[in-house]
Amino acid sequence: MKMKKFLNNVEDIMTETLEGYVLANKRYIQLKEGTHNMTRTVPKEQGKVKLVIGNGGGHEPGTPGQIGYGLYDLVSLGDVFAAQSGKKLLQAIKEIDDGSPILLTIANHAGDVMNGQLAVRKAKAAGINIEGVIHYDDVASAPKGSEEERRGVAGIFFPTKAAGALAEEGASLEECVRVFNETRDVTRSISIALGGGTHPQTGLPMMELPDDVANIGAGTHGEGGAVNIKFGKSYDMVSQAVQMMLDDMPCEGEEVLALVTGMGGTTMMEMSIVYHDVCKYLESKGVKVYSGTAANMVTTQEAGGVTISICKANEELKRLWDAPCSCPVYSNR
């Protein structure tokens, strides 16, 4: 079947996407003309830690949806499914540099890590007070004991929310790094894919599954799934996926935060059912869900499925999760 999407020229996809998204969310975001750099409409007070990320486009709303009070100060995007270059990320960082400390969060994908670390090195050489932190949470992408080799996926929202809340309180860069890393270390994610999306520039499918098959563990672009299972009732599929996270990170007797993000072609009805099933299964295993959310946060075009994330919630993290936050995709102010 021929790809049918609302597009003009494929070479203008990212520019028009960002311009339109910013026009629809002017309360939160502004776009620097001629770039893919988005910043808060109302800047954070000088001296407080600024949160920054550079990553690829095509996962709307993605990180642009997380710009605002309590979360990101700057998002610098590359092309569709392509990491932002180190050179452009460095330039974006320099443009917001007012002497405030900067925390660059990096999702663990080869291009993001290479370019992010390059930007950090060059920013430090230019006298900018900056540190980089790497997020990894996808249990299907590397075995227990090799956590640092795992992909960084939707669960990055938990450490970002924690570090962002601390930054708003005026905490030091060192404290923001600490809470990001501690939250990352108790975060796990896994996907359940029902069908792949179509690359908007090539028109080619990124993953194909038979009608009677679901895949647990596929990556953000449909790559590297851990296991195919029989498509069936939501609770049965969710139970298998959540158990894989619990096997990796036992949580019995503890409280967790839970996140269900749709892949793009998943309805709010389905996400709500999945969130219900996540809570029900966790509770059957002696795990209490303190709070969480279900929304389209990291999508891949019209791909069908969800990514489920859980994060152990100690008293500090619960306080930071409940702290005021306001951005296009999530708000508790």
C-alpha positions in Angstrom: 0.0 0.0 0.0 1.3 3.4 -0.9 2.3 5.6 2.0 -0.3 8.3 2.7 0.9 11.1 5.0 0.3 14.9 5.2 3.6 16.0 3.7 4.9 18.7 1.4 8.5 18.2 0.4 10.3 15.4 2.1 13.4 17.6 2.6 11.4 20.1 4.6 9.8 17.6 7.0 11.7 18.5 10.1 11.6 22.2 9.5 7.9 22.3 8.9 7.2 19.8 11.8 9.1 22.0 14.3 7.7 25.3 13.0 4.1 23.9 13.3 4.7 22.3 16.7 6.1 25.5 18.1 3.2 27.6 16.6 0.8 25.2 18.4 2.7 25.5 21.7 3.9 29.1 21.9 3.0 29.2 25.6 6.0 26.8 26.2 8.4 26.8 23.3 10.2 29.1 20.9 12.3 28.1 17.9 15.5 29.8 16.8 15.0 30.7 13.2 17.1 28.7 10.7 17.8 25.9 13.3 16.2 22.9 15.0 16.9 24.5 18.4 13.9 25.0 20.7 14.0 26.8 24.1 11.6 27.8 26.8 9.4 30.8 26.0 9.9 31.9 29.6 13.6 31.2 30.4 14.7 29.8 33.7 16.3 32.2 36.2 20.0 32.7 35.6 22.2 30.6 37.9 19.9 27.6 38.0 21.0 24.4 36.2 19.7 24.2 32.6 18.7 20.8 31.2 19.6 20.2 27.6 19.3 17.3 25.1 20.3 16.7 21.5 18.7 13.9 19.7 16.9 12.8 16.5 13.5 13.9 15.1 10.6 11.8 14.0 9.5 10.7 17.5 6.8 13.4 18.1 6.2 14.9 20.5 9.4 13.5 21.8 11.8 15.8 23.7 10.2 19.1 22.2 7.1 18.0 24.1 9.2 18.1 27.3 10.4 21.7 27.1 9.1 23.8 30.0 9.1 24.5 33.7 10.6 21.5 35.6 12.0 19.8 32.4 14.1 20.9 29.4 15.5 24.3 28.8 16.9 23.5 25.3 16.2 20.7 22.8 18.4 20.5 19.7 17.2 18.0 17.1 18.8 16.4 14.1 17.0 15.1 11.0 14.4 12.4 11.0 15.8 9.5 13.0 19.2 11.1 13.0 21.2 12.4 15.9 22.0 16.1 16.1 25.6 16.7 15.1 28.1 17.6 17.8 28.9 20.9 16.1 25.3 22.0 16.0 24.6 20.9 19.5 27.7 22.8 20.7 26.5 25.9 19.0 23.0 25.6 20.6 24.6 25.2 24.0 26.8 28.3 23.4 23.7 30.3 22.5 22.0 29.6 25.8 25.2 30.0 27.9 24.8 32.8 30.4 27.1 31.3 33.0 24.5 29.0 34.5 25.5 25.3 34.9 24.2 23.0 32.1 23.2 19.3 32.3 23.2 17.5 28.9 21.1 14.3 29.0 22.0 11.7 26.4 19.9 8.7 25.4 22.2 5.7 24.8 22.3 5.4 21.0 25.6 5.5 19.2 25.1 8.7 17.3 23.6 10.5 20.3 26.4 9.5 22.6 29.2 10.3 20.1 27.9 13.8 19.3 26.8 14.5 22.9 30.1 13.7 24.4 31.9 15.7 21.7 29.7 18.7 22.5 30.4 18.3 26.2 34.2 18.2 25.6 34.3 21.2 23.4 31.9 23.2 25.7 34.1 22.5 28.7 37.2 23.6 26.6 35.3 26.9 25.9 34.8 27.4 29.7 31.2 26.3 30.0 30.2 24.6 33.2 28.6 21.5 31.8 28.2 17.8 32.5 26.8 15.0 30.4 24.8 12.0 31.7 23.8 8.9 29.7 20.5 7.2 30.0 19.9 3.5 29.4 16.8 1.5 30.4 15.7 -1.0 27.7 16.0 -4.4 29.3 15.6 -6.2 25.9 18.7 -4.7 24.4 21.4 -6.1 26.8 21.4 -8.6 29.6 21.4 -7.9 33.4 24.9 -7.0 34.4 25.4 -5.1 31.1 23.1 -2.2 31.9 25.4 0.5 30.4 25.0 -1.3 27.0 21.3 -0.9 26.9 19.4 1.5 24.7 18.0 4.7 26.2 14.3 4.8 25.5 11.1 6.4 27.0 12.1 5.8 30.6 14.4 8.8 30.4 11.4 10.9 31.4 11.8 9.7 35.0 15.4 10.9 35.6 14.8 14.0 33.5 11.7 14.9 35.6 13.8 14.3 38.8 16.8 16.4 37.7 14.5 19.1 36.3 12.6 19.5 39.6 15.9 19.7 41.5 17.2 22.3 39.1 14.1 24.5 39.6 14.8 24.3 43.4 18.3 25.8 42.7 20.3 22.6 43.4 23.9 22.3 42.2 24.9 20.7 39.0 26.5 17.9 41.0 23.2 17.2 42.8 21.3 17.2 39.5 23.8 14.7 38.0 23.4 12.5 41.2 19.6 12.4 41.1 19.6 11.7 37.3 22.0 8.8 37.6 20.3 7.4 40.7 16.9 7.5 39.1 18.2 6.0 35.8 19.7 3.1 37.8 16.2 2.1 39.1 14.4 2.6 35.8 13.5 -0.2 33.4 11.6 -0.2 30.0 10.3 -2.6 27.5 8.2 -2.4 24.4 5.3 -4.4 23.0 5.1 -3.8 19.2 2.0 -4.7 17.2 3.2 -3.2 13.9 5.8 -1.0 12.4 5.7 2.6 11.1 6.7 3.9 7.7 9.8 6.1 7.2 8.3 9.5 6.1 11.2 10.2 3.8 11.6 6.9 2.0 8.1 5.4 2.3 9.6 2.1 3.4 8.2 0.1 6.3 10.5 -0.1 9.4 9.1 -3.3 10.8 6.5 -5.8 9.7 4.7 -8.3 11.8 2.0 -10.9 11.0 -1.5 -10.2 12.2 -1.3 -12.9 14.9 2.1 -11.8 16.3 3.3 -9.2 18.7 6.9 -8.4 19.5 8.3 -7.8 23.0 11.5 -5.7 23.1 11.6 -4.0 19.7 13.6 -0.7 19.7 12.4 2.8 18.9 12.7 2.2 15.2 11.4 -1.4 15.2 14.8 -3.0 15.5 16.1 -5.9 17.6 13.0 -7.3 19.4 13.7 -9.8 22.1 10.9 -12.3 21.3 7.8 -12.8 19.2 4.6 -13.8 21.0 1.1 -14.7 20.0 -1.1 -11.6 19.8 -3.8 -11.9 22.3 -5.5 -10.2 25.2 -3.9 -7.0 26.5 -3.4 -8.3 30.0 -1.6 -11.5 28.8 0.8 -9.5 26.6 1.4 -6.8 29.3 2.0 -9.5 31.9 4.8 -11.1 29.9 6.5 -7.7 29.2 6.2 -6.4 32.8 7.5 -9.7 34.2 10.7 -9.3 32.1 11.3 -6.0 33.9 10.6 -7.5 37.3 13.0 -10.4 36.6 15.6 -7.8 35.8 14.8 -5.4 38.7 12.8 -7.1 41.6 10.3 -4.6 43.1 8.2 -6.7 45.5 7.1 -4.6 48.5 8.2 -1.4 46.9 6.5 1.6 45.2 7.1 2.5 41.5 6.3 5.1 39.0 4.8 3.8 35.8 4.8 5.2 32.3 3.0 3.9 29.2 3.9 5.7 26.0 2.2 4.9 22.7 4.3 4.3 19.6 2.1 6.6 17.4 -0.7 4.4 16.0 -2.0 3.4 19.5 -5.2 5.0 20.7 -5.7 6.6 24.1 -8.2 3.9 24.8 -5.5 1.2 24.3 -2.9 3.1 26.3 -5.4 3.5 29.1 -6.1 -0.3 29.0 -2.4 -1.1 29.0 -1.8 1.3 32.0 -4.7 -0.4 33.8 -3.1 -3.8 33.1 0.4 -2.7 34.1 -1.0 -1.5 37.5 -3.1 -4.7 37.9 -0.2 -7.0 37.2 2.3 -5.1 39.4 -0.1 -5.2 42.3 -0.5 -8.9 41.8 3.2 -9.2 42.4 3.2 -7.0 45.5 4.3 -3.8 43.8 2.4 -0.6 44.4 2.1 2.0 41.7 2.6 5.4 43.4 1.9 7.5 40.3 2.6 7.7 36.5 1.1 8.6 33.2 -0.1 7.2 29.9 0.4 9.4 26.8 2.1 9.6 23.4 5.5 10.8 24.5 8.0 8.9 22.2 6.4 7.8 19.0 7.7 6.4 15.7 5.2 7.6 13.1 2.2 5.3 12.9 3.8 2.3 14.6 1.4 0.2 16.7 2.3 -0.7 20.2 3.5 0.8 23.5 6.6 1.2 25.6 6.2 0.4 29.3 8.5 1.9 31.9 8.7 1.5 35.6 10.9 3.3 38.2 11.4 2.5 41.8 10.2 5.5 43.8 11.9 6.4 47.1 10.7 9.4 49.2 13.0 11.9 47.4 11.9 10.7 43.9 8.2 10.9 44.9 8.7 14.5 46.0 10.5 15.4 42.8 7.9 13.6 40.7 5.1 15.6 42.5 7.0 18.9 42.1 5.4 21.5 39.7 6.0 20.8 36.0 4.5 22.3 32.9 5.2 21.4 29.3 3.3 20.5 26.1 3.1 16.7 26.8 2.8 16.7 30.6 1.7 19.1 33.3 0.9 18.9 37.0 1.1 22.7 37.8 
